[in-house]
Each structure stands twice: as C-alpha cells, then as structure tokens.
Amino acid sequence: MPNREAATRLNSRTATAAPPVAVKANFNSIYDRPDPRAYFRELYGLDYIIPELASPVFSALVSKLEQLRGRPLRILDIGCSYGINAALLQFPVDLDRLAKRYANMSESDIGPAQLAMLDRSYFRSWPRRQIEMIGLDASAPAINFARTTGVLHNGVVGDFENHPLPQEAKDHLSSIDLVISTGAVGYVTEKTFAKVMAAIGEPRPWVASFVLRMYDYGKIATSLQSTGLETEKLTSTTFIQRRFKSEDECREVTSRLTELGIDPAGKESEGLLHADFYLSRPGDAVAAQTLGDLVSVAQGTRRAFGRRYLNRPGEPIRLVR
Ligand SMILES: C[S@@+](CC[C@H](N)C(=O)[O-])C[C@H]1O[C@@H](n2cnc3c(N)ncnc32)[C@H](O)[C@@H]1O
C-alpha cells in the first residue's frame, strides 16, 4: 500500500527560523587536519553514526536513480569531509570497521601522507560500486585526503556561503544526478545549495539531506522548489546523529527545540541528537512513488552477522560472511 502518511511536503509555510550554529558543540578544529584520525577520535567517540544510518537510504536512492537514468551515477556529497559517505556507498565497509582501522594507526607511527597511501591500497582491495563521487567541503585537507585515497573521484573546495563558485567547480558539478549530505546543513544553507543547483543544470538531480531537527530546511526547500524540485520530509523515522558532547550542549539544543515547538521527548531528551531526512525530486518522480515506499528503513541491517545466504535477483545463491 502506498505510504502517503510517512512523508510531508515542505513549503515556505513549514519553515522555522534557523538557530545559530553555536547552539551545537564546535568541532572546527578537527575538520582541517591532514587525515581523519582526530575526526574519528572526536566524533566517533561521541557515537557519531549518521553516515552509517544514512548509507542504506542513499543506497536505495542510488539504485532507483540508476534504474531511471540507465547508467552509473555522478553523486555530490555536500560537506563531505574525509569522504566517509563516499566510502560507505562504494565499498562494503562500515563505520565501525573504519573507526577501528584509524584507532590502530597512531600519528606517531604513520604520517598523513603514508596513511592516505595505505587507505588507497585498502579501498582498492574491496569490490567497488560503480558510481562517481564528487565531494564539496570548506576543508582543503579533508578533500585532498579523500581524493588521494580514491574514495572521491573529484573535489570542490570552498566556502560558498560567502564566496561564488569558481568556473572549475562549476565544471565538476555539471550533470550531477544525486546530491547528498549528512551533518552539513547548519554549516551550509540555501546559499550553497542555490549555487550548486545552478551549476548542475539539467536533468535536475535529486537532493537527499539528513538534517538535525533544530535546523530549518524550509529555505533550502524553497530554493530547490525554484529549480523544479519538490521536497518531502520522512515523518515516520528520525535518525540518531550522535550523543551530546556536554551538559551545555544538551541544555542549549533541547531548549532550542522546545522554543521551535519541536518536542525533544524520547529523542534529544535521551541524550542523543536526532536528524530528519528530506528528499527533493521533480514532481513526476514524487507522483510516481511515495517517499515512504522509496525509503523503507530496515533496522539492524548493518550489524556484523554470521555466514548467511544471499539470493539476489539474477545471481546464484551464495553464502557470504
Ligand atoms: C559534521 S561534519 C560532516 C562531515 C560528513 N558529512 C560526515 O557526516 O561524516 C561537517 C562538515 O562541514 C564542513 N563545512 C563547514 N562549513 C562549510 C561550508 N561553508 N561549506 C562546505 N562545507 C563546510 C566541515 O569542514 C565538515 O567537514
């Protein structure tokens, strides 16, 4: 049965005022390091799991769009950092595996350049999903690292909240099929999205964003609407981003949510930041399949299971670990 209740259309009337980024803890010092070890230590240390929870959702969208476009996709990750979404989408690795890998490589033993080359070999040793990943981030070191490891095929560095997109960046962005983001809205607003969308051109991409509940997506949705995309919010599910860093952050975020009329009970009140999922698509795609049907969230799928049988369409049954 079509799952119409699982989504709401977003328009300017559903928009709320954007809170200052300062309500949230500040992680700027870990975004600009030459490799992701501090990033993992700090954020994974706070159980930052949104890329892991987002990955099956993005993966379902990739499958659907591949089917519609009949070719491998070009995907842009806004606020991509060290390319974690790109790694999870392309390779059969999970966040736990990556975090353990980096935790075992101390900075005193292995420098960033050597780590990037080790990662390059590491990722090459896995089977890869055929997609082209482009990253956009204000951090040049993060993009450089992800490009060297090969998880990003190309990168756009810059703060497009405050600067125009250079021509070279526009060239990288043309004909992107899917725009994704996790943990980026708040840092990036409708200003960045509008510049990116203008550079992408036709056919219009789909835009899939995981957004902390305290951030307004209304202005981004309005800007996407002016490019022909309708935005829906998945209302049946929220996605845990991480736990609060401090008592102050807990107090600030929960009171901010209450001010916005969003009830933190059972979610942020339990010590965890939650994100909503938004998908923007052309109207004909929205009419053809509901968001609730497109994104069916199965819990527990990323757990490490024992040996199991796979029976995928067009493939023989096989036993995998
Ligand atoms: C919480 S991290 C999320 C990284 C990644 N998406 C993930 O989930 O692992 C936020 C990222 O936004 C980037 N960022 C901050 N301001 C930005 C801006 N104006 N434009 C692009 N990226 C920005 C930071 O450099 C950082 O990599």
The ligand as an SDF file (V2000), in Angstrom:
LIG
                    3D

 27 29  0  0  0  0  0  0  0  0999 V2000
   29.9500   17.2790   10.9600 C   0  0  0  0  0  0  0  0  0  0  0  0
   30.9900   17.3790    9.5540 S   0  0  0  0  0  0  0  0  0  0  0  0
   30.1180   16.2430    8.4970 C   0  0  0  0  0  0  0  0  0  0  0  0
   31.0490   15.5180    7.5940 C   0  0  0  0  0  0  0  0  0  0  0  0
   30.4560   14.3210    6.8480 C   0  0  0  0  0  0  0  0  0  0  0  0
   29.3480   14.7170    6.0110 N   0  0  0  0  0  0  0  0  0  0  0  0
   30.0580   13.2240    7.7980 C   0  0  0  0  0  0  0  0  0  0  0  0
   28.8730   13.0990    8.1030 O   0  0  0  0  0  0  0  0  0  0  0  0
   30.9470   12.4900    8.2470 O   0  0  0  0  0  0  0  0  0  0  0  0
   30.6550   18.9570    8.8320 C   0  0  0  0  0  0  0  0  0  0  0  0
   31.4820   19.2610    7.6000 C   0  0  0  0  0  0  0  0  0  0  0  0
   31.0140   20.5070    7.0540 O   0  0  0  0  0  0  0  0  0  0  0  0
   32.1290   21.1970    6.5400 C   0  0  0  0  0  0  0  0  0  0  0  0
   31.7900   22.6180    6.3860 N   0  0  0  0  0  0  0  0  0  0  0  0
   31.6900   23.5760    7.3330 C   0  0  0  0  0  0  0  0  0  0  0  0
   31.3520   24.7590    6.7660 N   0  0  0  0  0  0  0  0  0  0  0  0
   31.2250   24.5330    5.4310 C   0  0  0  0  0  0  0  0  0  0  0  0
   30.9050   25.3260    4.3050 C   0  0  0  0  0  0  0  0  0  0  0  0
   30.6090   26.6300    4.4180 N   0  0  0  0  0  0  0  0  0  0  0  0
   30.8910   24.7600    3.0790 N   0  0  0  0  0  0  0  0  0  0  0  0
   31.1750   23.4390    2.9270 C   0  0  0  0  0  0  0  0  0  0  0  0
   31.4830   22.6330    3.9600 N   0  0  0  0  0  0  0  0  0  0  0  0
   31.5070   23.1630    5.1940 C   0  0  0  0  0  0  0  0  0  0  0  0
   33.2330   20.9300    7.5460 C   0  0  0  0  0  0  0  0  0  0  0  0
   34.5190   21.1940    7.0070 O   0  0  0  0  0  0  0  0  0  0  0  0
   32.9690   19.4680    7.8650 C   0  0  0  0  0  0  0  0  0  0  0  0
   33.7190   18.6440    7.0040 O   0  0  0  0  0  0  0  0  0  0  0  0
  1  2  1  0
  2  3  1  0
  2 10  1  0
  3  4  1  0
  4  5  1  0
  5  6  1  0
  5  7  1  0
  7  8  2  0
  7  9  1  0
 10 11  1  0
 11 12  1  0
 11 26  1  0
 12 13  1  0
 13 14  1  0
 13 24  1  0
 14 15  1  0
 14 23  1  0
 15 16  2  0
 16 17  1  0
 17 18  1  0
 17 23  2  0
 18 19  1  0
 18 20  2  0
 20 21  1  0
 21 22  2  0
 22 23  1  0
 24 25  1  0
 24 26  1  0
 26 27  1  0
M  CHG  2   2   1   9  -1
M  END
$$$$
